[in-house]
């Protein structure tokens, strides 16, 4: 099984959080988010699931949201990562 994990740099995390309709879903700081994300990736891997980090590029994500009529929320972020990873794997570039 393969799962995509939404991944950010400190800068992209701040940009996506600032534009989110659900900023309360984010940790208080990038450092807190990073600790949670690393633990989640480790937990997936320990359970036998391949976890792939997917760096969100805010401009690409925001354009995708506009194109698909989505708000910047947890569901859209997950859908964007899932769809983007699927496109990469289907193209054979992974």
Phi, psi and omega in degrees: 000144182233132175230148175262137177248125177298128184231147183222161161266172178302319181292313182290327176300313181296320181294314182292319179297318182297331182261359185286146174276351179229056184300340178293343178283345178272151173294168182293330181219162177299320180300318177295315179301315183300318179298317179295317182294317179297318178296317180298315179300315179297317179296318176301311183297321179295332180271006177090008180264132176280119182250121182254127175285131177238109179290121175277127171264112187309315182298320178294317180295315180297321178295319178298316178301314181297317181297324184258006179064037183252151170271157175281089177223176185303319181296315180294320179298317179294318180296319179298313180296314181299311180295322180293316179295320179300317180297320179296314182291322180291332180279350180079013181269002181269000000 
